[in-house]
Amino acid sequence: MAGAALCSDFERERCRALLATAATHGEHRARQGFEETLIYREYHLLRRALWIRMMEESGDGADAYYASMRMDTVSTLATAGAIHGMHREELEAQGRWPEILEEILTEWPLPGLVDR
């Protein structure tokens, strides 16, 4: 997530890799029998921990807020990937996997998304 969030631009390949990793995380959680709500809770706790860490290291300056907004953006992207990953079997049965991950990337309005 940090690689996708903290580079100078949102790079399509990094975001694509983030989605794939998050989808795998969602698949694992589904196999373990967890409910979707766990994914939301996990990403919430991750964002919160990152926010606390940034504030400890950077104070409450503009850099911490900017980094936090970018982390929120990619964590939202990762959450979407994980939720879809939890339903991979159904999406494969519908013939929508792995195209669904590309759709998420295309539809999500990442400011400054560049092809790299």
CORLIN-V901340 format. One record per backbone hydrogen bond with DSSP energy under -1.0 kcal/mol. NH is the residue of the N-H (numbers start at 1). CO is the residue of the C=O. If there is no record, write none. Layout:
# CORLIN-V901340
nh=NH co=CO
nh=NH co=CO
This chain:
# CORLIN-V901340
nh=5 co=1
nh=6 co=2
nh=12 co=114
nh=15 co=11
nh=16 co=12
nh=17 co=13
nh=18 co=14
nh=19 co=15
nh=20 co=16
nh=21 co=17
nh=22 co=18
nh=23 co=19
nh=24 co=20
nh=25 co=21
nh=26 co=22
nh=27 co=23
nh=28 co=24
nh=29 co=25
nh=30 co=26
nh=31 co=27
nh=32 co=28
nh=33 co=30
nh=34 co=29
nh=38 co=35
nh=39 co=36
nh=40 co=36
nh=41 co=37
nh=42 co=38
nh=43 co=39
nh=44 co=40
nh=45 co=41
nh=46 co=42
nh=47 co=43
nh=48 co=44
nh=49 co=45
nh=50 co=46
nh=51 co=47
nh=52 co=48
nh=53 co=49
nh=54 co=50
nh=55 co=51
nh=56 co=52
nh=57 co=53
nh=58 co=54
nh=59 co=55
nh=65 co=61
nh=66 co=62
nh=67 co=63
nh=68 co=64
nh=69 co=65
nh=70 co=66
nh=71 co=67
nh=72 co=68
nh=73 co=69
nh=74 co=70
nh=75 co=71
nh=76 co=72
nh=77 co=73
nh=78 co=74
nh=79 co=75
nh=80 co=76
nh=81 co=77
nh=82 co=78
nh=83 co=79
nh=84 co=80
nh=85 co=81
nh=86 co=82
nh=88 co=85
nh=91 co=87
nh=92 co=88
nh=93 co=89
nh=94 co=90
nh=95 co=92
nh=96 co=91
nh=100 co=96
nh=101 co=98
nh=102 co=98
nh=103 co=99
nh=104 co=100
nh=105 co=101
nh=106 co=102
nh=107 co=103
nh=108 co=104
nh=110 co=108
nh=113 co=110
nh=114 co=10
nh=116 co=114
